[in-house]
C-alpha cells in the first residue's frame, strides 16, 4: 500500500499534518555510483534556518566509476544541488540520476527533473510526491536501496518548516517539523557529516562564512582521502519569504 497525498495538497499548521512514510528509511544515503554492488556516499548539502531567512548550500561535484575506479564525472560537469522558488528552498543528495526503460528509454538527471518540475508546485512536499509518482509510472533501473534525499524549508504563517524526504524505486518518506531555534540540517558523505557534527557552528554563520568553511573542509579532505567525493563549486543560496 502506497501512502500519498492529493495533488495540490496544502499542509496545515494545526498539528494534524500526517507523516507520509511507507517504511522507516535510513538516514544513510547512496549515490548513483556503484561497483560490484558497492554503494558510495557522495555530496554534501544542507539548510541553515534563521528567523528571517533560510540558507541552502551544496557542492557541485559528480562522481562515477571509470575502469573500476571512482573518479570525478567530468562529462556531467557541475551538478546544481540547491534550488529555490518564491515558495521554498530545497536541496538534494544521494542518487542524482536514474535510468528509465521502455517508451522513454534514457537517463534522467535529477537536477534537470527538478528544474522542469519545481515551478509546478507550491510546496516541496508536493514536489517530492511528484517525483515518487514519476518513478512509479516509469520503469526505472534504480535498485531498491538507492535513494534520492531532500531537505526543504519554507516559512508559513510565521512558522519555519523543515522537510526531510526520501524517495526510491517504491518508497516515499516525508517528515515535517517546525523549527523553533536556529537549526542546521545537512547530509551526504559520512566524513563531512561527522566533521560538521563536531563543530556545527561552522554552518550557523552567514552565507560567506558557510561557503568558506565548506571550502576549507574540501581542501582538508582533498589531502586526506584517496578520493574526495565532495568538491567543485560550493553553491550558497538564500531564501526569504516574500512580503
DRENBA-271617 format. One line per 10 residues: their letters; for each residue x, y, z of N, C-alpha, C. Coordinates in nm, 3 decimals, always signed. Example, Ala and Ser with C-alpha at 12.3 -4.5 7.8 and 13.67 -1.06 7.14 Angstrom:
% DRENBA-271617
AS) +1.319:-0.569:+0.780:+1.230:-0.450:+0.780:+1.320:-0.330:+0.780  +1.285:-0.225:+0.708:+1.367:-0.106:+0.714:+1.290:+0.003:+0.787 $
END
This chain:
% DRENBA-271617
XXXXXXXXXX) +0.084:-0.120:+0.000:+0.000:+0.000:+0.000:+0.087:+0.124:+0.000  +0.061:+0.213:-0.092:+0.142:+0.333:-0.102:+0.073:+0.448:-0.031  +0.147:+0.516:+0.051:+0.095:+0.636:+0.113:+0.112:+0.752:+0.017  +0.013:+0.837:+0.007:+0.023:+0.951:-0.082:-0.069:+1.060:-0.033  -0.056:+1.176:-0.093:-0.148:+1.285:-0.066:-0.184:+1.348:-0.198  -0.296:+1.413:-0.207:-0.350:+1.458:-0.334:-0.269:+1.572:-0.392  -0.277:+1.587:-0.525:-0.208:+1.696:-0.592:-0.259:+1.829:-0.536  -0.168:+1.919:-0.516:-0.207:+2.050:-0.466:-0.238:+2.050:-0.319  -0.209:+1.940:-0.250:-0.237:+1.933:-0.107:-0.164:+2.043:-0.033  -0.237:+2.115:+0.050:-0.176:+2.224:+0.124:-0.157:+2.183:+0.269 $
XXXXXXXXXX) -0.033:+2.176:+0.318:-0.010:+2.141:+0.457:-0.075:+2.245:+0.549  -0.128:+2.197:+0.661:-0.188:+2.286:+0.758:-0.103:+2.290:+0.883  -0.107:+2.401:+0.952:-0.027:+2.418:+1.073:-0.113:+2.396:+1.197  -0.196:+2.292:+1.195:-0.285:+2.268:+1.307:-0.247:+2.145:+1.387  -0.129:+2.092:+1.361:-0.083:+1.975:+1.435:-0.133:+1.844:+1.380  -0.218:+1.847:+1.276:-0.274:+1.724:+1.222:-0.203:+1.676:+1.097  -0.092:+1.742:+1.063:-0.020:+1.707:+0.940:+0.033:+1.565:+0.950  -0.007:+1.478:+0.857:+0.037:+1.339:+0.865:+0.178:+1.320:+0.816  +0.242:+1.216:+0.863:+0.376:+1.179:+0.815:+0.355:+1.074:+0.707  +0.404:+1.103:+0.586:+0.390:+1.010:+0.476:+0.513:+0.922:+0.470 $
XXXXXXXXXX) +0.497:+0.799:+0.508:+0.611:+0.708:+0.501:+0.559:+0.566:+0.482  +0.624:+0.492:+0.399:+0.585:+0.354:+0.376:+0.668:+0.260:+0.462  +0.793:+0.295:+0.475:+0.881:+0.218:+0.562:+0.971:+0.318:+0.633  +1.038:+0.269:+0.735:+1.133:+0.356:+0.805:+1.262:+0.360:+0.725  +1.284:+0.470:+0.654:+1.401:+0.480:+0.567:+1.521:+0.529:+0.647  +1.633:+0.467:+0.626:+1.756:+0.507:+0.694:+1.800:+0.644:+0.651  +1.869:+0.716:+0.740:+1.923:+0.847:+0.705:+2.049:+0.833:+0.620  +2.103:+0.711:+0.615:+2.221:+0.691:+0.531:+2.182:+0.703:+0.385  +2.276:+0.745:+0.302:+2.243:+0.772:+0.163:+2.328:+0.691:+0.068  +2.282:+0.688:-0.057:+2.361:+0.626:-0.163:+2.366:+0.721:-0.280 $
XXXXXXXXXX) +2.468:+0.707:-0.360:+2.485:+0.791:-0.479:+2.473:+0.702:-0.602  +2.449:+0.761:-0.716:+2.439:+0.683:-0.838:+2.578:+0.649:-0.890  +2.661:+0.588:-0.803:+2.792:+0.539:-0.841:+2.807:+0.403:-0.777  +2.842:+0.303:-0.852:+2.841:+0.168:-0.795:+2.947:+0.081:-0.862  +2.995:-0.015:-0.789:+3.089:-0.112:-0.843:+3.076:-0.239:-0.762  +3.037:-0.348:-0.830:+3.020:-0.477:-0.764:+2.928:-0.466:-0.644  +2.818:-0.394:-0.662:+2.720:-0.381:-0.556:+2.757:-0.280:-0.450  +2.873:-0.216:-0.465:+2.919:-0.121:-0.364:+2.848:+0.013:-0.381  +2.800:+0.070:-0.272:+2.733:+0.199:-0.277:+2.820:+0.304:-0.210  +2.829:+0.418:-0.271:+2.914:+0.525:-0.219:+2.829:+0.639:-0.165 $
XXXXXXXXXX) +2.876:+0.699:-0.059:+2.811:+0.817:-0.002:+2.879:+0.940:-0.060  +2.802:+1.020:-0.131:+2.858:+1.135:-0.202:+2.791:+1.263:-0.155  +2.842:+1.374:-0.206:+2.780:+1.505:-0.190:+2.785:+1.557:-0.047  +2.764:+1.686:-0.033:+2.738:+1.747:+0.097:+2.647:+1.866:+0.073  +2.527:+1.860:+0.131:+2.430:+1.968:+0.116:+2.361:+1.992:+0.250  +2.298:+2.107:+0.263:+2.223:+2.133:+0.385:+2.149:+2.265:+0.381  +2.071:+2.287:+0.487:+1.997:+2.411:+0.508:+2.025:+2.462:+0.647  +2.040:+2.592:+0.661:+2.051:+2.656:+0.791:+1.936:+2.755:+0.808  +1.859:+2.735:+0.913:+1.741:+2.817:+0.939:+1.773:+2.929:+1.037  +1.745:+3.050:+0.995:+1.745:+3.165:+1.084:+1.602:+3.219:+1.089 $
XXXXXXXXXX) +1.580:+3.318:+1.172:+1.444:+3.369:+1.190:+1.389:+3.429:+1.062  +1.473:+3.501:+0.989:+1.426:+3.576:+0.873:+1.461:+3.515:+0.738  +1.541:+3.407:+0.737:+1.584:+3.351:+0.609:+1.632:+3.207:+0.629  +1.644:+3.137:+0.517:+1.698:+3.002:+0.516:+1.813:+3.000:+0.416  +1.928:+2.952:+0.460:+2.046:+2.944:+0.374:+2.065:+2.800:+0.329  +2.074:+2.779:+0.198:+2.099:+2.647:+0.143:+2.239:+2.640:+0.085  +2.303:+2.525:+0.095:+2.439:+2.510:+0.045:+2.462:+2.368:-0.006  +2.550:+2.358:-0.105:+2.581:+2.227:-0.159:+2.701:+2.233:-0.252  +2.769:+2.121:-0.265:+2.879:+2.112:-0.360:+2.822:+2.081:-0.498  +2.905:+2.079:-0.598:+2.859:+2.056:-0.736:+2.931:+1.939:-0.804 $
XXXXXXXXXX) +3.003:+1.860:-0.727:+3.083:+1.752:-0.785:+2.997:+1.628:-0.809  +3.019:+1.566:-0.925:+2.958:+1.438:-0.955:+3.066:+1.332:-0.966  +3.033:+1.208:-0.934:+3.132:+1.100:-0.938:+3.078:+0.980:-1.013  +3.168:+0.903:-1.072:+3.130:+0.781:-1.142:+3.249:+0.685:-1.140  +3.220:+0.559:-1.168:+3.327:+0.460:-1.177:+3.377:+0.452:-1.321  +3.508:+0.469:-1.341:+3.572:+0.456:-1.471:+3.684:+0.354:-1.457  +3.673:+0.244:-1.533:+3.772:+0.136:-1.524:+3.790:+0.088:-1.381  +3.676:+0.079:-1.311:+3.679:+0.023:-1.176:+3.723:+0.119:-1.068  +3.751:+0.242:-1.105:+3.795:+0.340:-1.005:+3.697:+0.456:-0.998  +3.672:+0.501:-0.875:+3.583:+0.614:-0.856:+3.654:+0.742:-0.895 $
XXXXXXXXXX) +3.594:+0.816:-0.988:+3.655:+0.939:-1.038:+3.548:+1.046:-1.056  +3.595:+1.167:-1.071:+3.502:+1.277:-1.096:+3.437:+1.258:-1.232  +3.306:+1.281:-1.237:+3.231:+1.270:-1.362:+3.243:+1.403:-1.436  +3.349:+1.415:-1.515:+3.376:+1.541:-1.583:+3.282:+1.565:-1.701  +3.229:+1.458:-1.758:+3.134:+1.475:-1.867:+3.005:+1.539:-1.817  +2.967:+1.503:-1.697:+2.843:+1.556:-1.639:+2.859:+1.703:-1.601  +2.980:+1.740:-1.565:+3.004:+1.879:-1.527:+2.957:+1.909:-1.386  +2.938:+2.035:-1.357:+2.897:+2.078:-1.223:+2.748:+2.056:-1.205  +2.713:+1.988:-1.098:+2.575:+1.948:-1.074:+2.513:+2.038:-0.968  +2.415:+2.120:-1.005:+2.347:+2.200:-0.902:+2.264:+2.111:-0.810 $
XXXXXXXXXX) +2.271:+2.140:-0.681:+2.201:+2.058:-0.583:+2.112:+2.139:-0.489  +2.111:+2.273:-0.509:+2.029:+2.363:-0.428:+1.940:+2.443:-0.522  +1.809:+2.447:-0.493:+1.714:+2.513:-0.580:+1.619:+2.598:-0.497  +1.576:+2.710:-0.554:+1.482:+2.797:-0.483:+1.366:+2.837:-0.573  +1.252:+2.860:-0.511:+1.138:+2.923:-0.577:+1.091:+3.035:-0.483  +0.988:+3.107:-0.522:+0.936:+3.210:-0.431:+0.871:+3.148:-0.308  +0.841:+3.016:-0.317:+0.769:+2.950:-0.209:+0.857:+2.869:-0.114  +0.973:+2.819:-0.161:+1.054:+2.733:-0.075:+1.195:+2.719:-0.130  +1.282:+2.659:-0.049:+1.417:+2.622:-0.090:+1.432:+2.472:-0.069  +1.502:+2.405:-0.159:+1.519:+2.259:-0.148:+1.658:+2.221:-0.197 $
XXXXXXXXXX) +1.719:+2.123:-0.131:+1.848:+2.069:-0.176:+1.839:+1.917:-0.180  +1.921:+1.856:-0.264:+1.912:+1.712:-0.285:+2.049:+1.647:-0.275  +2.051:+1.524:-0.228:+2.175:+1.446:-0.219:+2.141:+1.299:-0.232  +2.245:+1.216:-0.244:+2.222:+1.075:-0.270:+2.226:+1.049:-0.419  +2.142:+0.960:-0.468:+2.137:+0.929:-0.611:+2.101:+1.056:-0.687  +2.177:+1.087:-0.791:+2.147:+1.209:-0.866:+2.113:+1.183:-1.013  +2.093:+1.056:-1.049:+2.042:+1.024:-1.182:+1.984:+0.883:-1.177  +1.896:+0.855:-1.272:+1.840:+0.721:-1.280:+1.801:+0.694:-1.425  +1.805:+0.568:-1.463:+1.774:+0.529:-1.600:+1.631:+0.475:-1.606  +1.563:+0.509:-1.714:+1.431:+0.455:-1.740:+1.437:+0.376:-1.869 $
XXXXXXXXXX) +1.351:+0.275:-1.880:+1.346:+0.192:-2.000:+1.203:+0.187:-2.050  +1.188:+0.147:-2.174:+1.055:+0.142:-2.233:+1.042:+0.248:-2.341  +0.925:+0.313:-2.344:+0.899:+0.414:-2.448:+0.993:+0.533:-2.437  +1.036:+0.565:-2.313:+1.122:+0.682:-2.291:+1.258:+0.641:-2.238  +1.317:+0.540:-2.299:+1.446:+0.490:-2.253:+1.550:+0.602:-2.251  +1.623:+0.610:-2.140:+1.727:+0.712:-2.128:+1.760:+0.737:-1.983  +1.852:+0.831:-1.961:+1.894:+0.864:-1.826:+1.835:+0.997:-1.785  +1.777:+1.000:-1.666:+1.719:+1.122:-1.611:+1.814:+1.178:-1.507  +1.855:+1.302:-1.524:+1.939:+1.368:-1.425:+1.850:+1.446:-1.329  +1.871:+1.425:-1.200:+1.780:+1.481:-1.101:+1.773:+1.634:-1.109 $
XXXXXXXXXX) +1.886:+1.699:-1.141:+1.882:+1.845:-1.147:+1.794:+1.894:-1.262  +1.794:+1.819:-1.373:+1.708:+1.856:-1.485:+1.561:+1.832:-1.452  +1.535:+1.720:-1.386:+1.397:+1.688:-1.348:+1.343:+1.795:-1.251  +1.425:+1.834:-1.153:+1.381:+1.935:-1.057:+1.354:+2.068:-1.126  +1.443:+2.108:-1.215:+1.423:+2.235:-1.284:+1.297:+2.233:-1.370  +1.263:+2.117:-1.426:+1.144:+2.105:-1.510:+1.014:+2.101:-1.428  +1.022:+2.059:-1.302:+0.900:+2.035:-1.224:+0.881:+2.128:-1.105  +0.987:+2.197:-1.062:+0.978:+2.274:-0.938:+0.878:+2.389:-0.949  +0.859:+2.442:-1.069:+0.766:+2.552:-1.086:+0.619:+2.511:-1.091  +0.593:+2.379:-1.086:+0.456:+2.328:-1.098:+0.390:+2.304:-0.963 $
XXXXXXXXXX) +0.463:+2.331:-0.854:+0.409:+2.306:-0.720:+0.435:+2.428:-0.631  +0.359:+2.437:-0.522:+0.377:+2.544:-0.426:+0.446:+2.498:-0.298  +0.449:+2.366:-0.278:+0.510:+2.310:-0.158:+0.611:+2.203:-0.195  +0.724:+2.195:-0.122:+0.823:+2.092:-0.154:+0.770:+1.951:-0.132  +0.676:+1.934:-0.039:+0.617:+1.802:-0.018:+0.553:+1.751:-0.147  +0.487:+1.842:-0.219:+0.422:+1.802:-0.344:+0.524:+1.772:-0.455  +0.639:+1.840:-0.451:+0.745:+1.814:-0.549:+0.802:+1.674:-0.529  +0.825:+1.636:-0.404:+0.879:+1.503:-0.375:+0.776:+1.396:-0.413  +0.650:+1.422:-0.383:+0.545:+1.327:-0.421:+0.539:+1.312:-0.573  +0.556:+1.422:-0.643:+0.554:+1.419:-0.790:+0.667:+1.330:-0.843 $
XXXXXXXXXX) +0.786:+1.341:-0.783:+0.898:+1.255:-0.823:+0.868:+1.110:-0.794  +0.808:+1.082:-0.678:+0.773:+0.944:-0.642:+0.676:+0.886:-0.744  +0.576:+0.964:-0.784:+0.479:+0.917:-0.883:+0.546:+0.894:-1.018  +0.644:+0.978:-1.051:+0.718:+0.960:-1.177:+0.795:+0.827:-1.176  +0.857:+0.797:-1.062:+0.934:+0.673:-1.051:+0.841:+0.551:-1.058  +0.723:+0.564:-1.003:+0.628:+0.453:-1.007:+0.574:+0.432:-1.149  +0.554:+0.542:-1.220:+0.494:+0.534:-1.354:+0.594:+0.484:-1.458  +0.717:+0.534:-1.450:+0.819:+0.494:-1.547:+0.893:+0.369:-1.496  +0.923:+0.281:-1.587:+1.002:+0.164:-1.548:+1.148:+0.208:-1.535  +1.196:+0.212:-1.412:+1.330:+0.265:-1.388:+1.423:+0.155:-1.338 $
XXXXXXXXXX) +1.552:+0.181:-1.347:+1.652:+0.082:-1.311:+1.717:+0.112:-1.175  +1.651:+0.192:-1.094:+1.702:+0.214:-0.959:+1.696:+0.085:-0.879  +1.799:+0.060:-0.800:+1.794:-0.052:-0.706:+1.708:-0.012:-0.587  +1.657:-0.110:-0.515:+1.569:-0.081:-0.402:+1.639:+0.000:-0.293  +1.771:-0.016:-0.282:+1.843:+0.055:-0.176:+1.905:+0.187:-0.224  +1.871:+0.229:-0.346:+1.920:+0.357:-0.396:+1.815:+0.464:-0.368  +1.856:+0.566:-0.296:+1.760:+0.667:-0.254:+1.800:+0.807:-0.299  +1.700:+0.889:-0.325:+1.717:+1.031:-0.352:+1.666:+1.104:-0.229  +1.751:+1.186:-0.168:+1.716:+1.252:-0.043:+1.701:+1.402:-0.062  +1.619:+1.461:+0.024:+1.594:+1.605:+0.016:+1.587:+1.667:+0.156 $
XXXXXXXXXX) +1.634:+1.791:+0.164:+1.597:+1.882:+0.272:+1.526:+1.998:+0.205  +1.419:+2.045:+0.266:+1.349:+2.161:+0.212:+1.302:+2.248:+0.327  +1.280:+2.375:+0.297:+1.234:+2.465:+0.401:+1.152:+2.579:+0.346  +1.063:+2.629:+0.429:+0.984:+2.747:+0.395:+0.927:+2.805:+0.524  +0.868:+2.921:+0.512:+0.805:+2.985:+0.627:+0.660:+3.011:+0.592  +0.569:+2.964:+0.677:+0.427:+2.981:+0.653:+0.359:+3.028:+0.779  +0.287:+3.138:+0.768:+0.216:+3.197:+0.883:+0.312:+3.218:+1.000  +0.434:+3.259:+0.967:+0.533:+3.286:+1.070:+0.604:+3.164:+1.124  +0.565:+3.047:+1.080:+0.626:+2.922:+1.127:+0.731:+2.876:+1.027  +0.851:+2.846:+1.077:+0.955:+2.790:+0.992:+0.937:+2.639:+0.984 $
XXXXXXXXXX) +0.940:+2.587:+0.863:+0.912:+2.445:+0.841:+1.032:+2.378:+0.774  +1.077:+2.268:+0.832:+1.182:+2.184:+0.774:+1.120:+2.054:+0.726  +1.148:+2.019:+0.602:+1.100:+1.894:+0.543:+1.220:+1.805:+0.515  +1.215:+1.682:+0.565:+1.316:+1.580:+0.532:+1.243:+1.474:+0.451  +1.297:+1.441:+0.335:+1.226:+1.346:+0.248:+1.323:+1.250:+0.181  +1.272:+1.131:+0.151:+1.348:+1.029:+0.078:+1.256:+0.961:-0.022  +1.311:+0.934:-0.139:+1.236:+0.864:-0.243:+1.324:+0.756:-0.301  +1.267:+0.638:-0.326:+1.340:+0.541:-0.407:+1.242:+0.471:-0.500  +1.281:+0.357:-0.549:+1.204:+0.288:-0.654:+1.058:+0.267:-0.614  +1.035:+0.235:-0.486:+0.899:+0.201:-0.443:+0.852:+0.278:-0.320 $
XXXXXXXXXX) +0.941:+0.350:-0.253:+0.907:+0.406:-0.123:+0.914:+0.558:-0.121  +0.831:+0.615:-0.037:+0.826:+0.760:-0.019:+0.822:+0.790:+0.130  +0.907:+0.880:+0.174:+0.907:+0.923:+0.313:+0.915:+1.074:+0.319  +0.818:+1.138:+0.385:+0.818:+1.282:+0.405:+0.793:+1.310:+0.552  +0.886:+1.378:+0.615:+0.872:+1.413:+0.756:+0.888:+1.564:+0.769  +0.801:+1.624:+0.845:+0.792:+1.768:+0.853:+0.802:+1.810:+0.999  +0.881:+1.913:+1.026:+0.894:+1.959:+1.164:+0.903:+2.111:+1.167  +0.862:+2.169:+1.279:+0.871:+2.313:+1.296:+1.005:+2.346:+1.359  +1.067:+2.452:+1.310:+1.197:+2.495:+1.360:+1.175:+2.611:+1.455  +1.210:+2.590:+1.582:+1.186:+2.690:+1.685:+1.308:+2.779:+1.703 $
XXXXXXXXXX) +1.427:+2.720:+1.702:+1.550:+2.794:+1.722:+1.637:+2.778:+1.596  +1.740:+2.861:+1.578:+1.829:+2.842:+1.463:+1.876:+2.697:+1.454  +1.875:+2.642:+1.334:+1.900:+2.499:+1.315:+1.969:+2.474:+1.183  +2.062:+2.379:+1.180:+2.122:+2.331:+1.055:+2.081:+2.186:+1.033  +2.038:+2.155:+0.912:+2.007:+2.018:+0.872:+2.091:+1.989:+0.749  +2.175:+1.887:+0.755:+2.266:+1.860:+0.644:+2.289:+1.710:+0.630  +2.338:+1.671:+0.513:+2.362:+1.529:+0.490:+2.453:+1.508:+0.371  +2.492:+1.384:+0.351:+2.580:+1.349:+0.240:+2.690:+1.256:+0.285  +2.810:+1.281:+0.238:+2.924:+1.196:+0.270:+2.947:+1.189:+0.421  +2.964:+1.067:+0.471:+2.977:+1.045:+0.616:+3.091:+1.124:+0.677 $
XXXXXXXXXX) +3.204:+1.133:+0.605:+3.320:+1.204:+0.660:+3.286:+1.351:+0.684  +3.213:+1.411:+0.592:+3.175:+1.551:+0.607:+3.069:+1.569:+0.716  +2.973:+1.478:+0.721:+2.870:+1.487:+0.824:+2.933:+1.478:+0.963  +3.025:+1.384:+0.981:+3.092:+1.370:+1.111:+3.179:+1.492:+1.141  +3.243:+1.548:+1.040:+3.327:+1.665:+1.058:+3.245:+1.784:+1.109  +3.132:+1.808:+1.046:+3.049:+1.922:+1.088:+2.969:+1.891:+1.215  +2.944:+1.764:+1.242:+2.880:+1.729:+1.369:+2.965:+1.774:+1.488  +3.095:+1.772:+1.470:+3.185:+1.809:+1.580:+3.193:+1.960:+1.599  +3.150:+2.036:+1.499:+3.160:+2.182:+1.507:+3.050:+2.243:+1.421  +2.926:+2.226:+1.464:+2.813:+2.270:+1.383:+2.805:+2.422:+1.369 $
XXXXXXXXXX) +2.875:+2.493:+1.456:+2.872:+2.639:+1.448:+2.925:+2.688:+1.313  +3.006:+2.604:+1.245:+3.058:+2.641:+1.113:+2.947:+2.661:+1.011  +2.833:+2.597:+1.036:+2.720:+2.608:+0.944:+2.610:+2.699:+0.999  +2.638:+2.765:+1.109:+2.540:+2.853:+1.172:+2.580:+3.000:+1.157  +2.657:+3.030:+1.055:+2.708:+3.164:+1.034:+2.638:+3.228:+0.914  +2.696:+3.335:+0.862:+2.637:+3.397:+0.744:+2.680:+3.323:+0.618  +2.626:+3.366:+0.506:+2.648:+3.296:+0.379:+2.796:+3.286:+0.343  +2.868:+3.394:+0.358:+3.009:+3.395:+0.319:+3.091:+3.299:+0.404  +3.067:+3.299:+0.534:+3.143:+3.210:+0.623:+3.108:+3.063:+0.600  +2.981:+3.034:+0.576:+2.941:+2.896:+0.548:+3.015:+2.844:+0.425 $
XXXXXXXXXX) +3.019:+2.925:+0.320:+3.089:+2.884:+0.198:+3.237:+2.861:+0.226  +3.301:+2.953:+0.297:+3.443:+2.938:+0.329:+3.469:+2.814:+0.413  +3.382:+2.785:+0.508:+3.402:+2.671:+0.596:+3.387:+2.538:+0.521  +3.293:+2.532:+0.427:+3.280:+2.409:+0.347:+3.400:+2.395:+0.253  +3.443:+2.506:+0.194:+3.560:+2.501:+0.105:+3.684:+2.457:+0.184  +3.696:+2.502:+0.307:+3.810:+2.461:+0.390:+3.806:+2.310:+0.417  +3.686:+2.257:+0.441:+3.672:+2.113:+0.463:+3.708:+2.035:+0.337  +3.669:+2.087:+0.220:+3.702:+2.019:+0.093:+3.854:+2.012:+0.075  +3.923:+2.121:+0.102:+4.070:+2.122:+0.090:+4.133:+2.024:+0.187  +4.081:+2.017:+0.306:+4.132:+1.924:+0.408:+4.119:+1.779:+0.359 $
XXXXXXXXXX) +4.001:+1.744:+0.308:+3.978:+1.605:+0.267:+4.035:+1.573:+0.130  +4.065:+1.677:+0.050:+4.142:+1.653:-0.073:+4.276:+1.590:-0.039  +4.333:+1.633:+0.073:+4.464:+1.583:+0.116:+4.454:+1.450:+0.189  +4.344:+1.427:+0.258:+4.335:+1.312:+0.348:+4.267:+1.189:+0.288  +4.180:+1.208:+0.189:+4.105:+1.096:+0.134:+4.167:+1.049:+0.002  +4.164:+0.918:-0.024:+4.212:+0.868:-0.154:+4.134:+0.931:-0.270  +4.005:+0.948:-0.248:+3.922:+1.019:-0.345:+3.821:+1.102:-0.265  +3.815:+1.230:-0.294:+3.722:+1.318:-0.224:+3.593:+1.329:-0.305  +3.481:+1.276:-0.255:+3.357:+1.277:-0.332:+3.281:+1.410:-0.327  +3.336:+1.505:-0.254:+3.273:+1.637:-0.241:+3.368:+1.741:-0.301 $
XXXXXXXXXX) +3.313:+1.835:-0.378:+3.400:+1.936:-0.436:+3.331:+2.017:-0.543  +3.410:+2.071:-0.634:+3.356:+2.163:-0.733:+3.326:+2.296:-0.668  +3.242:+2.374:-0.731:+3.200:+2.500:-0.671:+3.107:+2.472:-0.553  +3.120:+2.550:-0.448:+3.026:+2.542:-0.337:+2.920:+2.650:-0.359  +2.798:+2.606:-0.378:+2.688:+2.697:-0.407:+2.613:+2.730:-0.277  +2.594:+2.857:-0.251:+2.519:+2.901:-0.134:+2.407:+2.991:-0.182  +2.283:+2.958:-0.144:+2.167:+3.038:-0.183:+2.086:+3.075:-0.059  +2.029:+3.194:-0.062:+1.947:+3.241:+0.049:+1.802:+3.253:+0.005  +1.713:+3.200:+0.087:+1.569:+3.210:+0.061:+1.504:+3.291:+0.173  +1.422:+3.386:+0.136:+1.345:+3.464:+0.232:+1.200:+3.469:+0.186 $
XXX) +1.106:+3.467:+0.280:+0.965:+3.474:+0.238:+0.933:+3.607:+0.172  +0.852:+3.601:+0.068:+0.815:+3.725:+0.001:+0.715:+3.802:+0.087  +0.736:+3.932:+0.092:+0.649:+4.016:+0.174:+0.513:+4.033:+0.107 $
END
